[in-house]
Amino acid sequence: MHESISHTVGIRLPDLKLQVQSYIAQLKKSLFAIYAKYEVSDRKELAVKVREGKVDTQDSDKAIELLKVINACGRRNEIVIDLGMLVESERQKLAEFFGREIEVAPLPGWITPEHLELWESCKMDLHFLPAVDMESEGQNAPGWTTKLDRQRLDRARFSRFKNWSKLPGSWILIDGRGGSTDCGVEGEDGRYPEDENFLEPLLDNIIIYDSGGIFGEVTTAKSRFSLYLNDIVGFSCVFINSVEEKLKIPKYCMRLPRVIEYSVLTSLYYPEWKSIEHEEWVADWIEGKIQYDTLMPDKHFSYQFKSESGHPIVHEREGRQRSNMIGFRLLAVLPQEIKSE
């Protein structure tokens, strides 16, 4: 065992891709925590204490795995996903965010290395969101820097989503790319970055009818903007079926992110989202009410990341409202077991 700890290769971080450098830095942070626990400064000193029987087996095994993954990343100059390390990385990030230890569920057993490689190529990131109610027990999380202001929070409370402020308590896939930089520009469709390997080729499956309905002119989507909400999340539509085939996960796992998830994910993993200028559709909605003997339409929400106040904004929108300033991204809540069809 101590021989494995003692052996590693030299890695020059500046020679590696930026994302690989960042990933290795996370792994090293976990490794240095083990060093600090046993009051050593490097792997050689840790190996000595292993031989002397002064290191817990669990910690020595973890150090070995960390070193193996660091070495593999350095040799290949690419992120090498180790499932055990992925769980540990999530646990570490969540502890920093909440200011306390958070239990992270094991990865669903059906997830394979092939899934991970596919999702990474689509810029769909794997994270864990614990079953924490952010309005009560999570309200004072020290890492939650992108809270909704009180006015927007009160609006979000009307969401028909049960337990609107509670995180799902599951592993999720989230579209981690930034926003569009050319939406709303005349002559531009509004493209999300690096989308050519994910949704861009699938948008032709979204059928758009003009004001004449099914008897009017029919076109297909050219971007993630100017779409009715039902065009995106109608689970019987060709589009969501094509996403299911692309990601190799059941379509019942997929939906739009909720307001509370956007807010927490921005603080946890995606601070760059705060610079997104446009809005995005969310899953939260308000049921229409009867006013003056008229049934008012359902109200849906869109989420705006950037604002002058520094707080994200929640807007009320009609589900059949089209705008070249409202885009979307997908989220999948991954079950521990996949239902048989």
C-alpha positions in Angstrom: 0.0 0.0 0.0 2.8 2.4 0.9 4.5 1.8 -2.4 1.4 3.1 -4.2 1.4 6.3 -2.1 5.1 6.8 -2.7 4.8 6.6 -6.5 3.6 9.5 -8.7 4.7 11.3 -11.8 5.7 15.0 -12.1 2.9 17.2 -13.4 3.4 20.7 -14.6 0.0 22.4 -14.1 0.7 25.3 -16.5 1.2 22.8 -19.3 -2.4 21.4 -18.8 -5.7 22.6 -20.1 -7.4 25.1 -17.8 -10.3 22.8 -16.9 -7.9 20.0 -16.1 -5.9 22.4 -13.9 -9.0 23.3 -12.0 -10.0 19.7 -11.5 -6.6 18.7 -10.3 -6.7 21.6 -7.9 -9.9 20.2 -6.4 -8.3 16.8 -6.0 -5.2 18.2 -4.4 -7.3 20.1 -1.9 -8.8 16.8 -0.7 -5.3 15.2 -0.7 -3.8 18.0 1.4 -6.6 17.7 3.9 -5.4 14.1 4.5 -1.8 15.4 4.8 -2.9 18.0 7.4 -4.8 15.4 9.4 -1.6 13.4 9.9 0.7 16.4 10.1 2.7 15.5 7.1 3.7 17.7 4.1 3.8 15.3 1.2 3.1 11.7 0.0 6.5 10.4 1.2 6.0 11.5 4.8 2.5 10.0 4.6 3.9 6.7 3.3 6.2 6.5 6.3 3.3 6.9 8.7 1.4 4.2 6.7 4.2 1.8 7.2 4.2 2.6 10.9 0.5 1.9 11.1 -0.4 5.5 12.1 -2.8 6.1 9.2 -6.4 4.8 9.0 -6.9 2.4 6.1 -9.8 4.5 4.7 -7.5 7.6 4.5 -4.6 5.8 3.0 -6.9 4.2 0.4 -8.4 7.6 -0.4 -4.9 9.1 -0.8 -3.9 6.4 -3.2 -7.0 7.0 -5.3 -6.5 10.7 -5.3 -2.9 10.3 -6.5 -3.9 7.8 -9.2 -6.5 10.2 -10.6 -4.2 13.2 -10.4 -1.5 11.3 -12.3 -4.0 10.0 -14.9 -5.3 13.6 -15.5 -1.7 14.9 -15.9 -0.6 12.1 -18.3 -3.7 12.5 -20.6 -4.2 16.2 -20.1 -7.9 15.5 -19.7 -10.4 15.1 -16.8 -10.5 11.5 -15.7 -13.7 10.9 -13.8 -13.3 8.7 -10.7 -16.8 8.1 -9.2 -15.5 8.0 -5.7 -13.6 11.3 -6.2 -16.7 12.8 -7.8 -18.8 12.1 -4.6 -16.0 13.4 -2.4 -15.8 16.6 -4.5 -19.5 17.2 -4.2 -19.4 16.6 -0.5 -16.6 19.2 -0.1 -18.4 21.8 -2.2 -21.7 21.4 -0.3 -19.9 21.6 3.1 -18.4 24.9 2.1 -21.7 26.2 0.8 -23.9 25.2 3.8 -21.2 25.6 6.5 -21.7 22.1 7.7 -21.3 18.5 6.6 -23.9 17.3 4.0 -24.6 13.7 3.3 -24.2 12.9 -0.4 -26.0 9.8 -1.8 -24.1 7.2 -3.7 -24.2 7.7 -7.5 -27.0 5.7 -9.1 -25.7 2.3 -10.0 -26.9 2.5 -13.7 -24.5 5.4 -14.5 -21.6 4.1 -16.5 -18.3 5.7 -17.6 -19.9 5.9 -21.1 -22.7 8.0 -19.6 -20.1 10.4 -18.0 -18.2 10.8 -21.2 -21.3 11.5 -23.2 -22.7 14.0 -20.7 -19.3 15.8 -20.6 -19.3 16.1 -24.4 -22.7 17.7 -24.1 -21.6 20.1 -21.4 -24.2 18.5 -19.0 -22.7 18.5 -15.5 -23.3 16.0 -12.8 -24.0 17.4 -9.3 -25.8 16.5 -6.1 -28.4 18.8 -4.6 -29.4 17.6 -1.0 -33.0 17.6 0.2 -32.7 20.9 2.0 -35.5 23.5 2.3 -33.7 26.7 1.4 -36.4 29.0 3.0 -35.9 27.4 6.4 -32.9 25.2 7.2 -30.8 26.5 4.3 -31.7 30.2 4.7 -28.4 31.1 6.4 -26.0 29.0 4.2 -22.8 31.1 4.1 -22.2 30.2 0.4 -25.6 31.3 -0.8 -24.7 34.7 -2.4 -27.4 34.8 -5.1 -30.5 34.8 -3.0 -33.8 36.2 -4.4 -34.7 39.5 -2.8 -37.8 39.5 -0.6 -40.2 40.8 -3.3 -39.2 38.1 -5.8 -39.1 35.5 -3.1 -42.7 36.3 -2.2 -43.7 35.9 -5.9 -42.0 32.6 -6.2 -43.9 31.3 -3.1 -47.0 31.2 -5.2 -45.5 28.4 -7.4 -47.7 25.4 -7.9 -44.5 23.3 -7.5 -44.9 21.4 -4.2 -42.3 22.5 -1.7 -41.0 25.1 -4.1 -38.0 26.1 -1.9 -36.8 22.5 -1.3 -33.9 21.0 -3.3 -34.5 17.6 -4.9 -32.2 15.4 -2.7 -30.9 13.7 -5.8 -28.0 13.7 -8.3 -28.9 16.0 -11.2 -27.6 16.7 -14.7 -27.6 20.5 -15.4 -26.7 22.3 -18.6 -23.6 24.1 -17.3 -22.8 26.4 -20.2 -23.1 30.1 -20.1 -25.8 32.1 -21.8 -26.2 33.5 -25.3 -24.4 36.7 -26.2 -26.3 37.5 -29.4 -30.0 37.0 -28.4 -32.2 40.0 -29.2 -29.7 41.1 -31.9 -31.4 41.7 -35.3 -30.5 39.1 -37.8 -29.2 36.7 -35.1 -31.0 33.6 -33.8 -29.4 33.6 -30.3 -27.0 30.8 -29.8 -25.8 29.2 -26.6 -22.0 28.6 -26.5 -20.6 25.2 -27.6 -24.1 23.9 -28.3 -23.3 22.2 -31.6 -22.9 18.8 -29.9 -26.0 19.0 -27.8 -29.3 20.8 -28.4 -28.5 22.8 -31.5 -28.9 19.8 -33.9 -32.1 18.8 -32.1 -34.0 22.1 -32.4 -35.4 21.1 -35.7 -37.6 18.7 -33.8 -39.5 21.7 -32.2 -42.5 22.5 -34.4 -43.6 26.1 -34.3 -47.1 27.1 -35.5 -48.0 30.7 -36.3 -51.1 32.5 -35.0 -53.2 30.3 -37.3 -52.5 27.3 -35.1 -52.3 23.9 -36.8 -53.9 25.4 -39.9 -51.3 28.2 -40.2 -47.7 28.2 -41.3 -45.4 25.7 -39.7 -41.7 26.2 -39.1 -39.1 24.7 -36.9 -37.0 26.3 -34.1 -33.6 27.8 -35.0 -32.5 28.6 -31.5 -33.4 28.2 -27.8 -35.2 31.5 -28.0 -38.6 32.7 -29.2 -40.3 29.5 -28.1 -43.6 28.7 -26.4 -43.0 27.0 -23.0 -45.0 23.9 -24.2 -42.7 23.6 -27.2 -39.9 22.8 -24.9 -41.3 20.7 -22.1 -44.2 18.9 -23.8 -43.1 15.3 -22.9 -45.0 13.9 -25.9 -43.2 16.1 -28.4 -40.5 14.9 -30.8 -38.0 17.3 -29.3 -37.9 15.8 -25.8 -37.8 12.3 -27.3 -34.7 13.3 -29.2 -33.1 14.7 -26.0 -33.8 11.4 -24.3 -32.0 9.5 -27.1 -29.1 11.9 -27.0 -28.4 11.8 -23.3 -29.4 8.1 -22.8 -31.7 8.9 -19.9 -35.5 8.6 -19.7 -37.5 11.6 -20.6 -39.4 11.5 -17.3 -36.2 12.6 -15.6 -36.0 15.9 -17.6 -37.5 19.3 -16.9 -36.6 22.9 -16.7 -34.8 24.0 -13.6 -36.8 25.5 -10.7 -36.3 29.0 -9.4 -34.6 27.8 -6.2 -32.3 25.5 -8.1 -31.1 28.3 -10.4 -30.4 30.4 -7.4 -28.4 27.7 -5.5 -26.6 26.4 -8.5 -25.4 29.9 -9.4 -23.8 30.3 -6.0 -22.5 26.7 -5.8 -21.0 26.0 -9.2 -21.7 28.7 -11.8 -20.9 32.3 -10.6 -20.4 33.2 -14.3 -24.2 32.8 -14.8 -24.5 36.2 -12.9 -23.4 37.9 -16.1 -26.1 36.4 -18.3 -28.2 39.2 -19.7 -31.3 37.3 -20.9 -34.0 35.4 -19.1 -34.6 31.7 -19.1 -37.8 29.7 -18.6 -38.2 27.8 -15.3 -40.5 25.0 -14.1 -42.4 27.0 -11.5 -45.9 28.3 -12.5 -49.1 29.8 -11.0 -52.5 28.3 -11.9 -54.9 30.6 -13.7 -57.8 32.0 -11.6 -61.3 33.1 -12.5 -61.7 36.9 -12.5 -64.9 38.6 -13.6 -66.3 35.3 -14.9 -63.2 34.8 -17.0 -60.6 32.1 -16.6 -57.3 33.8 -16.6 -54.4 32.0 -18.2 -51.8 30.2 -16.2 -48.7 32.3 -15.3 -45.3 30.9 -15.7 -42.0 32.2 -14.5 -38.8 33.2 -16.2 -35.5 33.7 -14.3 -33.2 36.6 -15.0 -29.7 36.2 -13.6 -28.3 39.8 -14.0 -29.9 42.8 -12.4 -28.9 46.2 -11.1 -29.8 45.1 -7.5 -27.4 42.2 -7.6 -30.2 39.8 -6.9 -31.7 37.4 -9.5 -35.2 38.4 -10.7 -38.3 36.2 -11.2 -40.7 37.4 -13.9 -44.3 36.3 -14.5 -44.9 35.3 -18.1 -47.6 33.6 -20.1 -46.7 30.1 -21.2 -47.6 31.0 -24.8 -45.4 34.1 -24.8 -42.6 34.2 -27.3 -39.6 36.4 -26.7 -36.1 36.6 -28.3 -34.9 37.4 -24.8 -36.1 34.2 -23.1 -34.1 31.1 -23.6 -33.9 27.8 -21.7 -31.6 25.1 -20.4 -32.6 21.6 -19.2 -32.1 19.8 -15.9 -32.5 16.1 -15.2 -33.2 14.6 -11.8 -31.5 11.2 -11.8 -33.3 8.4 -10.0 -31.3 5.7 -8.1 -33.1 3.1 -10.4 -34.5 3.5 -13.8 -38.2 2.6 -14.2 -38.9 -0.2 -16.7 -41.0 1.2 -19.6 
